[in-house]
């Protein structure tokens, strides 16, 4: 381990060079000049956790309504940036971000392969000419398995849960708009708990108060951010997790975490979410282009059908139990072996007895 804070870029590079790595495994750095120098030493794997193929990194058009964007990255994106509200309002920031993303993409083309955490992200980079490999996240959490019985009467309450950052693209306002239809469609009282915080929390709370004032069968609670153990308790008490993201989540493993507690999920069909959410097995997907409150409400009502819900709970647990550290490590081993054996087109000659791979990040190398 060589900390940039301790040695500086030059000092860290000289130590890495002297160590003579056979493979570079990089999650991205803010110093692309340093990263490029390190990449001269050996073939590399770049783990892309987000969208470098977009000026703002969101890969979402916000007008006329928020929805995933499928455009190829290029100069034409600059023409769409303001009309589609792709990011902020500063032209200077737009140009700066475009240059940075262009430079990052150019540097990424020097890697042997791009690793991603979802099939959707892999396809996105493949469309831009990259060789990719899906490397799934391991998901950790304390599971609290409890058998779910069919609710005995119409007086019971369905408990919905949202966990995440509260901003427009996370879709909390769309979830709120869907609640009256959920209440009408399930014929039971509905309680929705929001765990998290963010810039849109106050607006969501005002909308929640309005909905509760006209629909007595709905109760909405905002808890703020919770400690990990308290989030686990929230999962264990919920009947359904709702992930109403309007942007294409690269993966969105919150649904896998909920599954450890036998909690199924409902979400829009966007981004990497279909990698873990399979309609009819561990929840339901609502149409995602465009994502609508009506579509979300229909998917939630499907998941809360008393004849379907118990099987979804069991399916959620089985799905979550497959996202293990062993799975991640097995796939990582396969990926490294393929790179070292020259299995990807941009790999040069490599020693037959490789040293442990270097992990390049902002703090440590």
Buried (B, 14 or more C-beta within 10 A) or exposed (E): EBEBEEBEBEEBBEEBEEEEBBBBBBBBBEEBEBBBBBBEBBBBBBBBBBBBBBBBBBBBBBEEEBBBBEBEBEEEBBEBBBEBBBBEEEEEBBEEBBEBBBBBBEBBEBBBBBBBBBBBBBEBBEEBEBBBBBBBBBBEBEBBEEEBEEBEEEEEEBBBBBBBBBBBBBBBBBBBBBBBBBBEBBEBBBBBBBBBBBEBBEBBBEBBEEBBEEBEBBBBEBBEEBEEEEBBBBBBBBBBBBBBBBBBBBBBBBBBBBBBBBBBBBBBBBBBBBBBBBBEBBBBBBBBEBBBBEBBBBBBBBBBEBEBBBBBBBBBBEBBBEBBEEBBEEBBEEBBEBBBEBBBEBBEEBEEEBEEBBBBBBEBB
